Each structure stands twice: as structure tokens, then as C-alpha cells.
């Protein structure tokens, strides 16, 4: 969960740094890559632990939606860029990342509460 929030912060930092300096922009991109790289392997591990009986199906569905995002992302991103520039593209991206991180946090908290009872 921490890597998800750090990814959100790195995208926000990218939005701020993009107009400031090239050094800050490179730092923002490096942080985004680092935090996303930290979170992706964990997602696969969590899926295999949660869905032990259906591991291959869970990973298959995960990869399907991941690659669908890779396919549709540039199309949606170019339409958003045409409508409002990179601030709109990365602003919406950051909001979606943050919403997913919040949903994950709520779900984990709910699961921990139920297992404690």
C-alpha cells in the first residue's frame, strides 16, 4: 500500500516538476519508475497468496487487465492530451491511482477487522 501512495506522490511531483527544471523532471520520472517497480511484483505475490486454489486464473485476469490498460492507455491518453494537455492526462492518472490506493487501504482494513473478530 505504501508503494501505491508513493506512486501517487511521484505523479503529483511530476506535474509540479514538469515546468520547473529538467533535473526535477528526471527525478520525478525516476521515483515513479522506482515506486511502480516496487509495487508490481508485490501485486502478483498477493494475488497468488489470496487465490491459492485459482492462482493461474487470478494471474491471468490480472495480466489481461494490465495489458488492456497498456493497449487502451495511449489511446485514452492522447484524447485527454488533445483536450487539455499533459496536466489533464497526469491529473486524471493521479486521481485514479489515488482512488485505487484508497480502495486497497479500505479493503485491507476491513479484512484485518474481520479476521480480528
N, C-alpha and C positions, 0 to 999 in steps of 0.2 A: 504494500500500500504506500509505503514511503517513496518508493521509486516512481509510483504513479503521480504523487503530488509534486515530486521534484521535476518530473517531465512537464507538468503543467507550469511550474515556475520557470523552467527553461524556455518554454514557448513564449511566456509573457516577457521574459528578459529579452528574447529575440525581437519581439515587437518594439521594445524600448530601444534596444541597441542598434537596430537596423539603420536608423537615421543619425546615430551619434558618431560611430567610428568603425573602421574595418576590424580593428583588434577586438572590440567588444562583440562584433557580429560573429567573428570566428570563435570566440569564447562561448557565445550563446549556442552556436551550432555544435560545438564540441560537447558542451554539457547536455544538450538534447540527445546526441548520439550515445553518450555515456549512460544517461539515465534510462533511455529506451532499451539499450543493450543489457542493462541490469534487470529490467523487468520482463523481457520476453521469455528467457529461459525459465524464470520462476512461474510464469503463467502455465507453461507446459507441464511443469512438475506438479503444480497444484491440481491441474486437470487430471493427471494420471493418479494422484492420490485420492481425489474426491470420487472419481468414477472408475474405481478399480475393476469392476466387473465389465465395464464397457470402455476400456481405455482407448482402444483403436477408434471407436466411433466418436468419442469425445475429441480426440486429437484431429480426426478427420473433419469434424464440423468446425472446430477451431481454425484449422488451416483453410477450409473452404471460405469462411467469412473473412479471414485475414487476407487471402488472395483476391477475394471480391473487392475488398476495400482498396487493395493495390490497383485493381483494374478500374474501378469507378472513381477513385480519388483524383486522378489527374483530370478527368472529365468534369467532375463537380468543381474541383479547384480552379480550373480555367474559366468556368462560367462565373464563379464567385469573384475571381480576379478581374474579369471584364466588367462586373457590376460594381466593384468597389475597391479594387487594388488588393495588395497583399495584406493590408490591415484587416480587411474583411475575411480573407481566407484564413489567416492565422488566428484571428479573433474567434471565429466560429470553431476552428480546430481546438483552440484552448478551452473554450466553453464546453465542447463535447468531451474532451479529456477530463476536465474537472468534474463534469456530471458523472462520468463513468467511475472516477475515483471515489466520489461521494456514494454512489450506489454500492460499490465494493465495500466501503467502510461500514455502511449501514448493514449490509448483508453479513459481514463478518461479526459485527457487534451483536446482531440478532442471533447468529449461530452460537456465539460464545455464551450468551444469556440462556439460551435453551439448553445447552449442554451443562451449564452450571446448576440447572434446576433438577 
